[in-house]
């Protein structure tokens, strides 16, 4: 399997869902996706079409060459891809829907070919609002000079409402770090480290 971490996160979300529309944010336990923690993250929707990282695994920090918690997820994309991605991001929360993207990295000096897969799965907050998402991003290839930003090569949006349960919308693009206490928590450090950690950012609900 090319992206086993993606499959692990999706299977975990489906198991928690257990026939419901989606799981609650409070149900997410990092032990359930321990082999995918490096690639996993939690998003918070802060406005229409805008979501930021509440937690993020070390793989995302490595891709960007910096700590990404608190940053909008659109920073992962090249400028021309941000608007169409934001539309798809909004569908995750408003439909709600799952989103799966095939990505290709922007090339440049010190930046070779790199491909990635991104998965977003909606979650309910403790207040019952669909304003969180469990995500996973896995890139294959040498990272090289950072930050690495991506274009959308292919997208699949799958609404999860009962009336749309079997519907899937596919888009072909024309080229184009939270918990009640701690989700996980080792500070970012250079050199050898335990990479299977997410970082926490706290804000008022």
Secondary structure, DSSP 8 states (H G I E B T S, - for coil): -TTHHHHHHHHHHHHHHTTSS--BGGG--GGGGTTTGGGEEEEEEEETTEEEEEEEBHHHHHHHTS--TTSBGGGGB-HHHHHHHHHHHHHHHHTTEEEEEEEEE--BTTB---EEEEEEEEEB-TTS---EEEEEEEEES---SS---EEEEEEEEEE-SGGGTT--EEEE-S-----SS-S------SSS-----B-------
